[in-house]
Every structure is written in structure tokens, then in C-alpha cells.
Amino acid sequence: VTDGVITGIGSVYVNGERYGTDAASVTMDDRPGDLLQLKVGQYVELKGHEHADGAHDAEIIRYHNVLEGPITRIDVGAESFVAMGQTVLVTLDTVFGDDITPAAIEGLAMGDVVEVSGIVPADGVIDATRIDIKPDAGPYDVSGYVTSVSVAEHRFNLNALVVDYSAANMEDFTTGDPAVGDLVKVTGATFLADGALVALHVALRSDDYLPAGT
């Protein structure tokens, strides 16, 4: 079991290691996918096995974006932008989709709906490994660590994003409410007048990995 950035396609290279994909199943954002959807720069989880000759084969490849939603602030000088209340850093290693021209932060605009791949950070700042432009059709989603909770108001924060979960489907929460420090994935399609995201679905993702035997 490993995770990392796809560094090559034609089989799949993760962190520079080649994995055969003839028998691999692919999951894209919790939905069945296929190998053609995998792209350089995507951060994936992979389960596979090693042959006696040292070759590797992938059995499961799973991709989750970190967020998908509209850009609300861009700081070209700092090489960063904000989307879904999360600060996203563009680095020398960030891969841009073909429809972003130039292939740099200057190719992004306010209101663009972006899909960002990377690691969900504990400190709230995402180092983007890949950025793609998506159709502005929603719903939007974001993964992160809960930074504050108001159970009485049925609201919590993912960094600068306020989430209203009063009508959401809550998945895998023992009490029905999130707690500070929980790793969650939030899906929603609309924002309230005060900027809060109206959550349709909130899933606890703290155990989201591929353990041996799965």
C-alpha cells in the first residue's frame, strides 16, 4: 500500500515507481473509474504487489480531489489562491490541466471552478499537485480537518469555510455531529447569504486508506 503523485502514464508511475495496470480497478472520487481518467499530478492511493523479479502491479488505484469549487481570491505574488475557504499554494511541481493557459497561476481567474489534487493538510494550506478547470455545474466538495464546531447552530468550520450541516446526510458520525480534528469530506451545491456552504453530505474520512486485506 502506498500513496503519492502520479508521475507518468503508460502503466502508472507513482512517485517514480512503475506499476502494471492490467488487473487494476480504479475509483475516482468514490465512483467507479477507469485508467483513462488518471492524470499526471493526481495524488492517489494505490494497493499492489511486488513480483519476485522486482516488478510491481497495481490492484487498486483510488483518487480523491482535495476540493472542487469556485476561486474567491487570487494572490499572484504569493502563488496562492483561495477556493472553498482553503488556501491553495501553486509550486514548481504543480501540474495544470490543458485548458489552463498559461500553465501557471496567471492562467486562473476569479470564479473559475477548479478541481485541486494534493494532500489534505493539517495546517490548512494545500500544496496543489494538479489543478484542473471544471464546469460550473456543482455540486462542490472539499476535504479537510474540522477547526471549530457549533452543535447548537449545526455549523462547523474547515479553516475559512463555514459549513451548515443542519440538513446534511451525516455519514459515520457516532453522535451525528463532527468534532474538532475530524477529517471530513463535505459536499454541497449552494451558499447562504453569509457565505456558509449548505452541506448535502458530510462523511467522516479519518480512516480513509487502503489497509492490507482490502
VENBEL-V960611 format. One record per residue. N is the residue number from 1. RES is the residue in one small letter. PSI is psi as a letter, one per 20 degrees, with the letter a starting at -180 (none if undefined). NEAR is the number of other C-alpha atoms within 12 Angstrom. D_CENTER is the distance of its C-alpha to the mean C-alpha in Angstrom with 1 decimal. Layout:
BEGIN
N/RES/PSI/NEAR/D_CENTER  N/RES/PSI/NEAR/D_CENTER
END
This chain:
BEGIN
1/v/p/24/19.0  2/t/r/27/16.8  3/d/q/30/13.4  4/g/a/29/12.9  5/v/p/36/12.5  6/i/o/38/14.3  7/t/i/28/17.4  8/g/q/22/19.5  9/i/q/24/20.0  10/g/n/19/23.3  11/s/b/27/22.7  12/v/p/37/19.4  13/y/p/31/19.4  14/v/p/35/17.0  15/n/k/22/18.0  16/g/i/17/21.1  17/e/p/26/22.2  18/r/p/24/23.1  19/y/p/33/22.4  20/g/q/30/24.4  21/t/j/29/22.6  22/d/h/19/25.7  23/a/k/19/25.0  24/a/p/25/21.2  25/s/q/27/19.2  26/v/p/29/15.8  27/t/p/24/13.1  28/m/o/25/10.5  29/d/l/29/8.2  30/d/j/16/11.2  31/r/q/14/13.7  32/p/p/17/16.3  33/g/a/19/15.7  34/d/r/21/17.9  35/l/h/27/18.2  36/l/i/16/18.6  37/q/i/21/14.9  38/l/p/35/13.9  39/k/q/31/14.0  40/v/p/35/14.8  41/g/i/37/12.2  42/q/p/44/9.3  43/y/p/37/8.4  44/v/q/41/9.8  45/e/p/34/11.9  46/l/p/40/15.4  47/k/p/31/18.6  48/g/a/33/21.9  49/h/q/24/25.4  50/e/p/17/27.8  51/h/r/12/31.2  52/a/h/8/34.4  53/d/j/8/34.5  54/g/i/12/31.2  55/a/q/16/29.1  56/h/q/27/25.8  57/d/p/29/24.5  58/a/p/33/21.1  59/e/g/28/21.3  60/i/p/36/17.7  61/i/p/45/14.6  62/r/p/37/11.4  63/y/p/38/8.1  64/h/p/38/4.8  65/n/r/37/2.3  66/v/h/43/1.7  67/l/q/45/4.6  68/e/o/41/7.4  69/g/r/41/10.8  70/p/q/37/14.0  71/i/p/32/15.0  72/t/i/25/17.6  73/r/q/23/18.8  74/i/p/26/19.2  75/d/n/21/21.1  76/v/h/20/22.2  77/g/h/12/24.3  78/a/i/16/21.6  79/e/l/24/19.2  80/s/r/28/16.6  81/f/r/38/15.5  82/v/p/38/14.3  83/a/p/40/12.0  84/m/k/46/11.6  85/g/j/31/13.6  86/q/p/39/11.4  87/t/p/34/13.1  88/v/p/41/11.5  89/l/p/33/13.9  90/v/p/34/14.9  91/t/r/24/16.7  92/l/h/16/19.2  93/d/i/22/16.8  94/t/p/31/14.2  95/v/p/33/14.6  96/f/q/32/15.0  97/g/q/27/15.4  98/d/h/17/19.1  99/d/j/18/19.4  100/i/o/23/18.7  101/t/p/16/22.2  102/p/r/14/22.9  103/a/m/22/20.0  104/a/r/29/19.5  105/i/h/36/18.5  106/e/i/20/21.9  107/g/i/24/20.5  108/l/q/35/18.3  109/a/q/25/20.0  110/m/p/21/19.9  111/g/i/21/18.6  112/d/p/30/16.6  113/v/o/29/13.6  114/v/q/41/10.8  115/e/p/40/7.6  116/v/p/46/6.0  117/s/q/43/5.1  118/g/a/39/6.3  119/i/p/33/7.3  120/v/o/36/7.0  121/p/q/25/10.6  122/a/h/20/13.7  123/d/j/18/15.3  124/g/j/29/12.9  125/v/p/27/12.7  126/i/p/37/9.7  127/d/o/33/11.2  128/a/p/40/9.6  129/t/h/34/10.3  130/r/q/43/10.1  131/i/p/46/10.4  132/d/q/36/11.8  133/i/p/30/13.9  134/k/q/25/13.6  135/p/q/17/16.6  136/d/m/18/17.1  137/a/i/16/17.6  138/g/r/20/15.0  139/p/r/26/14.0  140/y/r/34/11.1  141/d/q/39/8.3  142/v/q/49/6.6  143/s/q/47/6.1  144/g/r/43/8.9  145/y/p/36/12.4  146/v/p/37/15.2  147/t/h/25/17.6  148/s/q/24/20.5  149/v/p/25/21.8  150/s/n/20/24.7  151/v/h/19/25.6  152/a/h/11/28.7  153/e/i/17/26.7  154/h/l/25/23.8  155/r/q/29/21.4  156/f/r/35/18.9  157/n/p/38/17.0  158/l/n/42/13.6  159/n/d/30/15.1  160/a/i/25/16.7  161/l/p/37/15.3  162/v/p/32/17.8  163/v/p/46/17.0  164/d/o/38/20.0  165/y/k/35/19.7  166/s/h/24/23.5  167/a/j/20/23.1  168/a/q/25/19.8  169/n/o/22/19.6  170/m/o/26/18.9  171/e/p/22/17.8  172/d/j/21/19.1  173/f/p/19/20.4  174/t/g/11/24.0  175/t/i/11/25.4  176/g/i/20/23.3  177/d/q/31/22.0  178/p/r/38/19.2  179/a/q/25/20.4  180/v/p/22/19.6  181/g/i/23/17.4  182/d/p/30/15.7  183/l/o/30/12.0  184/v/q/37/11.0  185/k/p/39/8.8  186/v/p/43/10.7  187/t/p/36/11.7  188/g/r/33/14.5  189/a/i/26/16.5  190/t/q/24/19.0  191/f/q/24/19.8  192/l/r/16/23.1  193/a/h/10/25.7  194/d/j/12/24.7  195/g/i/17/21.1  196/a/p/26/19.6  197/l/p/38/17.0  198/v/o/32/18.7  199/a/p/34/16.5  200/l/h/26/17.2  201/h/p/30/15.4  202/v/p/37/14.2  203/a/p/34/13.4  204/l/p/30/14.1  205/r/j/26/11.7  206/s/h/21/13.9  207/d/k/12/15.3  208/d/n/23/12.3  209/y/r/21/13.7  210/l/n/20/16.3  211/p/r/15/19.6  212/a/p/13/22.8  213/g/i/11/24.5  214/t/none/12/21.6
END
